[in-house]
Amino acid sequence: MADPCEECVHYDYDEELEAFVCQMDLDEDEMARFLSSSASACPFYRRGDDYATARRQ
């Protein structure tokens, strides 16, 4: 089963780290909550849909 983060808008490639990372700026409490639960429970998760804007036009 694929990682839900892979479909998230905020999950992007960081060239400095040479890895995919979450681009949300989480504070210490939010990061602890995120790491202790599943990614599907992430309050910042938003499914990446490259065609959403095109459908509205």
PEJOBEL-V315317 format. One record per residue. N is the residue number from 1. RES is the residue in three letters. PHI is phi in radians with two decimals (* if undefined). NEAR is the number of other ideal C-beta (glycine too) atoms within 10 Angstrom. D_FIRST is the distance of its C-alpha to the first C-alpha in whole Angstrom. Layout:
# PEJOBEL-V315317
[[N;RES;PHI;NEAR;D_FIRST] [N;RES;PHI;NEAR;D_FIRST]]
This chain:
# PEJOBEL-V315317
[[1;MET;*;3;0] [2;ALA;-1.29;6;4] [3;ASP;-1.22;11;7] [4;PRO;-1.04;15;9] [5;CYS;-1.10;15;12] [6;GLU;-1.10;10;11] [7;GLU;-1.66;14;12] [8;CYS;-1.39;19;15] [9;VAL;-1.08;15;19] [10;HIS;-1.49;15;20] [11;TYR;-1.61;18;17] [12;ASP;-2.43;11;19] [13;TYR;-1.42;10;21] [14;ASP;-1.81;11;24] [15;GLU;-1.18;6;26] [16;GLU;-1.17;6;28] [17;LEU;-1.46;8;25] [18;GLU;0.97;7;23] [19;ALA;-2.76;8;20] [20;PHE;-1.45;13;18] [21;VAL;-2.47;13;19] [22;CYS;-1.35;18;19] [23;GLN;-1.54;13;22] [24;MET;-1.23;17;23] [25;ASP;-1.56;9;27] [26;LEU;-1.58;15;26] [27;ASP;-1.41;8;29] [28;GLU;-1.06;7;29] [29;ASP;-1.17;8;28] [30;GLU;-1.13;14;25] [31;MET;-1.15;13;23] [32;ALA;-1.08;11;24] [33;ARG;-1.11;14;23] [34;PHE;-1.10;18;19] [35;LEU;-1.24;9;19] [36;SER;-1.55;8;20] [37;SER;-2.13;11;17] [38;SER;-1.37;8;14] [39;ALA;-1.13;16;13] [40;SER;-1.18;9;13] [41;ALA;-1.60;11;16] [42;CYS;-1.11;19;18] [43;PRO;-1.24;10;21] [44;PHE;-1.73;14;21] [45;TYR;-1.10;19;17] [46;ARG;-2.46;11;18] [47;ARG;-1.04;9;16] [48;GLY;-1.30;13;18] [49;ASP;-2.36;11;19] [50;ASP;-1.13;7;22] [51;TYR;-1.75;7;24] [52;ALA;-1.05;10;25] [53;THR;-1.17;8;28] [54;ALA;-1.15;8;29] [55;ARG;-1.21;7;29] [56;ARG;-1.37;6;31] [57;GLN;-1.40;4;34]]
